[in-house]
């Protein structure tokens, strides 16, 4: 079995890095979209859950 020439290996390594960067950028974009769209709703949901777990009627947890 022949090994790949060095030039072809470097090109393939560069392609892998570019694919990783594009995938990472896509995930960051999707995460930002969901945070911007559902951030406040998720925050209030977690706050209600935490208050139910805390279950002290005299004190309420707050997000600053």
C-alpha positions, 0 to 999 in steps of 0.5 A: 500500500502506497502512502500519500505524497506530502503535498496531498496530506497537507491539502487534506489537513487544510481541508479538515481544518476548514471543515472544522471551522465551518462546522464550529461557525455553524454551531455558534450561529445556531446557538446564538439564534436559539439564545436570542429567540428563546433565552428569556423564556428558558430563563423564566422556566429555569427560575420557576423550576429552581423556585419549586425546588427551593420551595421557601414561600418567604424567599424567591430566587431572582436572576439579576 
